[in-house]
Amino acid sequence: KHREKIKFGNQLTFGLTGTEFDGLYSTLNYQGNVDLYITSRVVINVSIAGTYNNSQNSDTYYLNLTNANSLSYVFSPNTRIKINGYFSRRPELNENQSGVLFQFVTGIGKRN
């Protein structure tokens, strides 16, 4: 049976976001990711995401950049355990965040 060795994904969205205090923002979001299948049970994922919010009422803007990586062990098509690490940066606030999360993922339903 054929199995994937590498998978790429990209998402780009644009829209308007309203806040109670700051009013209306135009928002641009991007996410790109690569899944590398080391074996049939071990997967490494690298993901980069960015969000840009620009105020419609003033010169205020927000930029958020995030890098997330994960190492997964696949028990079955519906069940896996993941170790996720991330680093996030908001340059205009000189703010950095990072962390490591453990995740147990399971699902139900029919897969094709």
C-alpha positions in Angstrom: 0.0 0.0 0.0 1.2 3.5 -0.9 2.0 5.8 2.0 2.9 9.5 2.1 6.5 10.5 2.9 6.1 14.2 2.9 3.1 16.6 2.8 2.9 20.4 2.3 0.1 22.7 3.2 -0.6 26.4 2.9 -3.6 28.5 4.0 -4.2 32.2 3.4 -7.3 34.1 4.7 -8.3 37.7 4.7 -11.2 39.3 6.5 -12.4 42.0 8.9 -12.3 41.7 12.7 -14.2 43.9 15.1 -13.3 44.6 18.7 -15.3 46.4 21.3 -12.5 48.9 22.2 -10.4 49.3 19.0 -13.1 49.1 16.3 -12.6 47.4 13.0 -9.3 45.7 11.8 -8.5 44.2 8.4 -6.9 40.8 9.1 -4.5 38.7 7.0 -3.6 35.2 8.2 -1.1 32.7 6.7 -0.1 29.2 7.8 2.4 27.0 6.0 3.3 23.5 7.2 5.4 20.5 6.3 4.7 16.9 7.5 7.7 14.5 7.2 6.8 10.9 7.7 9.9 9.3 9.2 8.3 5.8 9.4 4.7 4.7 9.2 4.3 5.6 12.9 6.6 8.6 13.4 5.8 12.1 12.0 7.6 15.4 12.3 5.6 18.6 11.6 7.0 22.1 11.1 4.5 24.9 11.0 4.9 28.7 10.5 1.9 31.0 11.0 1.5 34.8 10.8 -1.3 37.2 11.6 -1.4 40.8 10.6 -4.2 43.1 11.9 -4.4 46.7 10.7 -6.8 49.1 12.3 -9.3 50.8 10.0 -9.6 53.7 12.5 -6.0 54.6 13.3 -2.4 53.7 12.6 -2.4 50.8 15.0 -1.4 47.3 13.8 -0.5 44.0 15.3 1.8 41.3 13.9 2.0 37.9 15.4 4.5 35.3 14.2 4.5 31.7 15.4 6.7 28.7 14.7 5.3 25.3 16.0 7.0 21.9 15.7 5.7 18.5 16.7 6.8 15.0 17.0 4.0 12.4 16.7 3.7 8.7 17.3 0.8 7.2 15.4 -1.0 4.2 17.2 -3.7 4.0 14.6 -5.2 6.3 11.9 -7.5 7.6 14.6 -5.1 7.8 17.6 -1.7 9.5 18.1 0.3 11.1 20.9 2.2 14.4 20.1 4.9 16.5 21.7 4.4 20.1 20.5 6.9 23.0 20.9 6.2 26.5 19.9 7.7 30.0 19.8 5.6 33.1 19.2 6.7 36.7 18.7 4.8 40.0 18.7 7.5 42.5 17.5 5.5 45.7 18.2 5.1 44.7 21.9 8.6 43.2 22.1 6.9 40.1 23.5 8.0 36.4 23.1 6.2 33.3 24.2 7.3 29.7 24.1 6.3 26.4 25.5 6.0 22.6 25.1 2.6 20.8 25.1 1.8 17.1 25.3 -1.3 16.1 23.3 -3.3 12.9 23.0 -5.4 12.9 19.8 -8.2 10.5 19.1 -11.2 10.6 16.8 -14.2 8.6 15.8 -15.9 8.3 12.4 -15.4 6.7 9.0 -12.1 7.4 7.2 -11.7 6.9 3.4 
